[in-house]
Amino acid sequence: MSKIFNNQNQNFLYLDTKHNDTILRQSIAKINVNVKSDLTKDVTESTKKEEKNPTPREVLTDYLESTSVHGLQYFGKTNIEVGVLGKILWAFTILTCFVCTCHSFEVRHLERYTRLNAPLVSGLSLMLMQFLRRYNENPTNTYIQTFDAPIFRAPFPAVTICPSIPIPLKKRLAILENSILPENVSRELALEMLNYGHLITHPYMNKEFKQMDKLKEFLDANKWSVARFVKTLINCEDMFESCWWSTERIDCTKSIKHSYSSYGLCCSFNYLLENYVGSQKGQPKPKPLSSADFGLWSGLKLVFNKEMFMISQDDMRSSTRVVNSNGMVVLIHHRMDYPGLNTNMYTLQVNHELEIAIKPELIQKPAGLQHRNKEKQLVPVCIAEDQNTLEYFSVYRYSNCYANCRVKAMIRLCGCLPFIYDNIAESYNISRCEIEHLSCIQRNAKLIGIVKDIENENFTCSCRTPCENMNYDNSPNLISLTKASLPNRTDKGAAIKVYMYSQTFQILLTLSAADETYLLASVGGIFSLFLGCSFLSVVEIVYFVYLYCRAIFARKRHEVQTDHTTNEIFVNGRRRVY
């Protein structure tokens, strides 16, 4: 018992002694322990803060592991051992696709797509090159809006008839009796000049009349200008025997008017442009004439006076030496189109009937649509009505644009206008080309006869179709006259019929082949096919750049704060020690 008690006392004394030693050591190192504890606490807190802010390398690794761009996963920390060679191959593949992509976008600015400055070729670049080539070559697509628009919504075309046959002898004698004959001009020569006067004064005459000085004396003696001389020879009231519209007879003198065309003085039905020459642009147009029916028994029918063709065979053969055609030149055009060299032409011969079936077609294009030409310049696809830039025509039409170019070329080369532009010369106070100046026009006929876009050092002509363009597709049919088709038929006569082919017509709508949305979707699809990129991939890259920059700035700020805190701790610890 006492032994146990003694042992317990010894243990108690031992524990008490140990406890006293601990207290003594704590007392001796009290200051140092406090300083060390404060320092450890601050360092631990700093370590925790450091763990909360990812390093830039960690941000980059996390992006490479989670990005949607194909191939970049192999550069992050993956479970697959790619190796240095694998990373080099993947880097080369991605860079090749990217370089080819950038290069293909530069190709569209080259003169030709076959001239490449870089040897890199890939499926991505080839597809982009082909897509951009097709887009530049075909910037628009035309769609059929409707097949069955009612025919009465289509304006009936203008019909212009220009005689290219000699003047009948009866009319020449009547003119000669009421005219003054100069001394050095014989009666036979005067009859010959009257016979071909409307042909030898033609501005696009390819054969020059040798007796032009005698013709000038004859005109001066009678105080005739070229325009008045031609009007004396051609009278629309004497040209037609009867006129019909939709099986009803109409007054030819009210429906057929004198008109000017590139083929001389003519007679036109439903032609309204000359009423707007010299007027202000943008004037309202009258309601167009339309046909409510279709077929042979509808539309316009003109029966020519048989006296127009009372011409001897010698005169007919002589006229072929002056002009290439021998008959009536028939032009089908828009009512606001100048009947020029761009208009479809048909020839009506004696003892024949010319039937022309009209197939109208309306093409609509949005204003402001542009495309690149061969010189890589942006040019408008069409011209809106309020964007008319023609100097001498208040109504913009495709044919009027080239006629405007011909007018400017004539003024530049000869300083005057022939009688076929008499209305323009009168409205804009431009000199008229009389007989003495007509030879200048005829000599430069090849330079003046502009029918397409040209560009040279001295002159430029570029024309576009209107944004709302009515085209007339014609189907001519020349048949011999019979008593059934022309009851009062004689050995000399001719007739013409112009009618709508069908009860409906089609309307076409031309739109841009690719707008911004289509281009974005197409190019994005090609990038997704080869690189696995999308719009979200771009967002990922932007977001990664933001996180990466934030990690760099946070790390620098943390380092500065840590250095500052450590310095303060050591300074405060030293003060406590001393």
Secondary structure by P-SEA (a helix, b strand, c coil): caaaaaaaaaaaaaaaaaaaaaaaaaaaaaaaaaaaaaaaaaaaaaaaaaaacccaaaaaaaaaaccccccccccccccccccaaaaaaaaaaaaaaaaaaaaaaaccccccccccccccccaaaaaaaaaaaaaaaccccccccccccccccccbbbbbbbbcccccaaaaaaaaaaccccccccaaaaaaaaacccccccccccccccaaaaaaaaaaaacccaaaaaaaaccccccccccccccccccccccccccccccccccccccccccccccccccccccbbbbccccccccbbbbcccccccccaaaaaaaaaccccccbbbbbcccccccccccbbbbbbccbbbbbbbbbbbbbbbccbbbbccccbbbbcccccccccccccccccaaaaaaaaaaaaaaaacccccccaaaaaaaaccccccccaaaaaaaaccccccccccccccbbbbbbcccbbbbbbbbbbbbbbcccccccccccccbbbbbbcccbbbbbbbcccccaaaaaaaaaaaaaacccccaaaaaaaaaaaaaaaaaaaaaaaaaaaaaaaaaaaaaaaaaaac
